[in-house]
């Protein structure tokens, strides 16, 4: 029998919490027999929401938490002072081995702080990157880091490349994934100090398929499978990607509705257009995993719907089945003993 994947779900985080979060938990356990969800939040509220659904009662457990961390709160202060917040209680389930993974649509800052300080890093991992899958013409690429570590050094970027390669190979199924570093040109001598120092280290790093620099315009084409950068650059890329995608979709819809002739054409191309749009949607890939921790942490969009939360939970199931953490340790520290590094707040 397949061992169950236990996911601690922050039911109070996100724009549509707890309604869509609870819905996502129900969708996940109804779709997969190998998933259990620990739904963390205001107990009475969650029980009222769950009463609306049919689901296997033994695979969703409600765990009470009396506080909520708001998006605008200073993350470190919130983690330190709100010990009974849904996000903190859920993360502690992962730290204590009572859950395999944590999912939230709540505060990004609190998630990043909690991941480092509550869940803790794998021993030897210097920084834990946030790494979403972004759609490209050839499928998806992993953008690592997109928001967790702004001020880092070359050694951290090399680890990101190694971690990203493990994730792409085992979760997405890309053999020998192509790794590139974000730069302002293809030439090795180009870039800022960080890129110039990191480039030769990536070039000399065994076990990764480093193909050199990647310019921002090449990212949507799928030129690389793992896109390495520090968080400031990564977050700019991600936000531009999302904004441009939404703008293009809006302009296409506007153009198709501009005349009777275009409306008729829209009806004819609707099925094909819908399929194309689906391939460029990030919703089907779940959330952004925070990699290199002793347990999986997944951050979903604040406006996540039940369907997206479901995908995040099933993403955790794949992570556990593929033993990603064990493979990260094997790739980065083949001769080291396993362990963890964490700082309590």
C-alpha positions in Angstrom: 0.0 0.0 0.0 1.3 3.5 -0.9 2.3 5.5 2.1 0.1 8.6 2.5 1.4 12.1 1.9 0.3 14.3 4.8 -0.1 18.0 3.9 -0.5 20.7 6.5 -2.7 23.3 4.9 -2.9 26.9 6.2 -6.7 27.3 5.8 -6.7 31.0 6.8 -4.1 32.3 4.3 -5.1 33.9 1.0 -7.7 36.3 -0.4 -10.4 33.6 -0.5 -9.7 31.8 2.7 -11.1 29.7 4.2 -13.8 29.0 1.5 -11.5 28.2 -1.5 -8.8 26.6 0.7 -11.2 24.1 2.2 -12.6 23.5 -1.2 -9.1 22.7 -2.5 -8.5 20.3 0.4 -11.7 18.4 -0.5 -10.9 18.3 -4.2 -7.4 16.9 -3.4 -8.5 14.0 -1.1 -11.4 13.1 -3.5 -8.9 13.0 -6.4 -6.1 11.0 -4.7 -6.4 8.2 -2.2 -2.7 8.8 -1.1 -3.2 12.2 0.3 -4.2 13.3 3.8 -4.8 17.0 4.8 -4.4 18.6 8.2 -6.5 21.7 7.8 -5.2 24.4 10.2 -7.3 27.4 11.2 -10.3 28.7 13.2 -11.8 25.3 14.1 -15.5 26.1 14.1 -15.3 28.0 10.8 -13.5 25.2 9.1 -16.0 22.6 10.3 -18.8 24.7 8.9 -17.1 24.9 5.5 -16.4 21.2 5.5 -20.0 20.4 6.2 -20.9 21.6 2.7 -18.9 18.7 1.0 -18.8 14.9 0.6 -15.3 13.6 1.2 -13.5 10.7 3.0 -13.7 12.0 6.6 -10.7 10.1 7.8 -8.4 12.0 5.4 -9.1 15.6 6.4 -8.3 16.5 10.0 -9.1 20.0 11.4 -6.4 21.4 13.7 -7.4 24.6 15.6 -5.4 27.8 15.5 -6.7 31.0 17.0 -4.6 33.6 15.1 -4.0 34.7 11.5 -1.0 36.4 10.0 -2.1 39.2 7.7 -0.1 39.9 4.5 0.9 43.4 5.6 2.4 42.3 8.9 6.2 42.4 9.4 7.0 38.7 8.8 9.7 38.2 11.5 7.6 39.9 14.2 4.5 38.0 13.2 6.3 34.6 13.4 7.8 35.5 16.8 4.6 36.8 18.4 1.8 34.9 16.8 2.6 31.4 18.0 -0.9 30.2 17.5 -1.3 31.5 13.9 -2.5 29.0 11.4 0.7 29.4 9.3 3.0 28.8 12.4 1.0 25.9 13.7 0.9 24.2 10.3 4.7 24.7 9.8 5.4 23.2 13.2 3.5 20.0 12.1 6.1 19.7 9.3 9.0 20.4 11.7 7.8 17.8 14.2 7.3 15.1 11.5 3.5 15.2 11.7 3.2 16.3 8.1 5.3 15.9 5.0 4.6 19.3 3.5 3.1 22.7 4.1 0.9 24.7 1.7 -0.3 28.3 2.0 -1.8 31.1 -0.1 -1.0 33.5 2.8 1.8 35.9 3.6 4.9 35.4 1.3 7.2 37.0 3.8 6.0 34.9 6.8 6.2 31.8 4.6 9.8 32.5 3.7 10.8 33.4 7.3 8.9 30.4 8.7 10.4 28.0 6.2 14.0 29.0 7.2 13.4 29.2 11.0 10.6 26.7 11.8 10.9 24.0 9.2 14.7 24.4 8.8 17.2 23.8 6.0 18.9 20.6 5.0 22.3 20.5 6.6 24.8 22.2 4.1 22.2 24.2 2.2 23.2 27.8 2.5 19.9 29.4 1.3 16.5 28.0 0.4 15.2 29.4 -2.9 11.6 29.9 -4.0 11.3 28.2 -7.4 8.1 28.3 -9.5 7.6 26.5 -12.8 6.9 29.1 -15.5 5.3 28.2 -18.9 7.4 28.4 -22.1 7.0 27.4 -25.7 8.6 24.0 -24.9 6.7 23.3 -21.7 7.9 24.7 -18.4 11.1 26.1 -16.9 12.1 26.4 -13.3 12.9 30.0 -12.2 15.2 29.8 -9.2 15.2 32.1 -7.1 12.1 34.2 -7.5 11.8 36.0 -4.2 13.5 34.4 -1.2 17.1 35.5 -1.3 18.0 39.0 -2.6 21.6 39.4 -1.3 23.5 36.2 -2.0 26.9 35.0 -3.3 28.1 32.8 -6.1 28.2 29.6 -4.0 24.4 30.0 -3.3 23.7 30.3 -7.0 25.6 27.2 -7.7 23.5 25.3 -5.1 20.4 26.7 -6.7 21.5 25.2 -10.1 22.1 21.8 -8.5 18.8 21.8 -6.6 16.9 23.0 -9.6 18.4 20.3 -11.8 17.2 17.6 -9.3 13.7 19.1 -9.2 13.4 19.3 -13.0 14.7 15.8 -13.6 12.5 14.1 -11.0 9.3 16.2 -10.8 9.0 17.4 -14.4 10.8 14.5 -16.0 13.4 16.5 -18.0 16.5 14.4 -18.4 19.8 16.3 -18.1 18.1 19.6 -17.7 19.8 22.6 -19.3 20.9 25.2 -16.8 21.5 28.9 -17.6 22.2 32.0 -15.6 20.2 35.2 -16.2 22.5 37.8 -17.8 22.4 40.9 -20.1 24.2 39.2 -22.9 25.5 35.8 -24.1 29.2 36.6 -23.7 30.9 35.2 -20.6 32.5 38.5 -19.7 29.2 40.3 -19.5 27.1 40.9 -16.4 27.4 42.3 -12.9 29.9 41.2 -10.3 27.7 38.3 -9.0 27.1 36.9 -12.5 30.7 37.2 -13.5 31.9 35.4 -10.4 29.2 32.7 -10.7 29.6 31.9 -14.4 33.0 30.0 -14.1 31.8 28.1 -11.0 28.7 26.9 -12.9 30.9 26.0 -15.8 33.1 23.9 -13.6 30.4 22.3 -11.5 30.0 18.6 -12.1 26.6 17.0 -12.4 24.8 19.9 -14.1 24.3 20.7 -17.8 25.3 24.3 -17.8 24.7 26.0 -21.2 25.8 29.6 -20.3 23.9 32.8 -20.0 20.3 33.4 -20.8 18.8 36.8 -21.7 15.3 37.6 -20.5 13.9 37.5 -24.1 15.0 33.9 -24.4 13.2 32.7 -21.3 9.7 32.3 -22.9 11.1 30.3 -25.8 12.3 27.5 -23.4 16.0 28.0 -24.1 16.8 26.6 -20.7 15.1 24.3 -18.2 16.6 25.7 -15.0 16.9 29.5 -14.9 19.3 30.7 -12.2 19.3 34.1 -10.6 19.1 36.0 -7.3 15.7 36.8 -6.0 15.5 40.5 -7.0 16.1 39.6 -10.7 13.9 36.5 -10.5 10.9 38.4 -8.9 11.1 41.1 -11.6 11.1 38.4 -14.3 8.1 36.6 -12.7 6.0 39.7 -12.2 6.7 40.9 -15.8 5.8 37.4 -17.1 2.5 37.4 -15.2 1.6 41.0 -16.1 2.5 40.7 -19.8 0.6 37.4 -20.0 -2.6 39.0 -18.5 -2.3 42.0 -20.8 -1.9 39.9 -23.9 -4.9 37.8 -23.0 -6.9 40.9 -22.4 -5.9 42.5 -25.7 -6.7 39.3 -27.6 -10.2 39.1 -26.1 -10.7 42.8 -26.9 -9.7 42.3 -30.5 -11.9 39.2 -30.9 -15.0 41.1 -29.6 -14.4 44.3 -31.7 -16.7 43.5 -34.6 -19.3 41.0 -35.7 -16.8 39.4 -38.1 -14.2 38.9 -35.4 -16.9 37.5 -33.0 -17.7 34.9 -35.6 -14.0 34.1 -36.0 -13.7 33.9 -32.2 -16.3 31.2 -32.1 -14.4 29.1 -34.6 -11.0 29.4 -32.9 -12.2 29.3 -29.3 -11.4 25.6 -28.7 -7.9 25.9 -30.1 -7.3 29.2 -28.3 -8.5 27.7 -25.1 -5.9 24.9 -25.4 -3.1 27.3 -26.1 -4.1 29.5 -23.1 -4.1 26.4 -20.9 -0.5 25.6 -21.8 0.5 29.1 -20.7 -1.3 28.9 -17.4 0.7 28.3 -14.2 -2.4 27.1 -12.3 -1.9 23.4 -13.4 1.6 23.3 -11.9 0.7 24.1 -8.3 2.6 26.7 -6.3 6.2 27.8 -5.9 8.2 25.3 -3.7 10.7 26.5 -1.3 13.5 24.0 -1.9 16.3 22.8 0.3 14.3 22.6 3.5 13.9 19.5 5.6 10.2 19.4 4.6 8.4 20.8 1.6 7.0 24.3 1.8 4.7 25.5 -1.1 3.6 29.1 -1.6 0.6 29.6 -3.7 -0.8 32.9 -5.1 -2.9 35.0 -2.7 -5.8 34.8 -5.0 -5.7 31.0 -5.3 -8.9 29.1 -6.0 -9.8 25.7 -4.8 -8.5 24.1 -8.0 -5.1 25.7 -7.5 -4.9 24.7 -3.9 -5.8 21.1 -5.0 -2.9 21.2 -7.5 -0.5 22.4 -4.8 -1.5 19.5 -2.5 -1.0 17.0 -5.3 2.3 18.6 -6.1 3.4 17.7 -2.5 2.4 14.1 -3.2 4.8 14.0 -6.2 7.6 15.6 -4.2 7.4 12.9 -1.5 7.0 10.0 -4.0 10.1 11.1 -5.9 12.1 11.5 -2.6 13.3 14.9 -3.8 15.0 15.9 -0.5 17.0 12.6 -0.5 18.1 13.2 -4.1 19.1 16.8 -3.3 21.3 15.5 -0.4 22.8 12.9 -2.7 23.6 15.4 -5.4 25.0 18.1 -3.2 26.5 16.2 -0.4 27.1 12.6 -1.5 29.5 11.8 1.3 27.9 13.8 4.1 25.6 12.5 6.9 22.0 13.7 6.7 20.8 16.3 9.1 19.1 19.7 9.4 20.0 23.2 10.1 17.4 25.6 11.6 17.1 28.7 13.7 14.3 29.1 16.2 12.6 32.4 16.6 
